[in-house]
Amino acid sequence: MFGSLGLPELLVIFLIILVVFGAGKLPQLGRGLGEGISNFRDGLKAREDKKQIPEEKKNTPA
């Protein structure tokens, strides 16, 4: 994903984010981003669990 971005490019992006949001907002921004990613993964996992339940019912002998 970041194969074409080197360390200098990532530092420039980080500095731009720092200037735009300020040092005080960065922890809140990171926390919000982390929670969003966590919720997204939980949603994907719940969806996979729902798909597996009907398959298990089909495989049980009647």
ZIDA-V228998 format. One record per pair of residues at least 12 apart in sequence whose ideal C-beta (glycine too) atoms are under 6 Angstrom apart, sorted by the first residue. I is the first residue (numbers start at 1). GAP is how many residues later the second one is. D is the distance in whole Angstrom. If there is no record, write none. Layout:
i->{I & I}
gap->{GAP & GAP}
d->{D & D}
//
This chain:
none
//
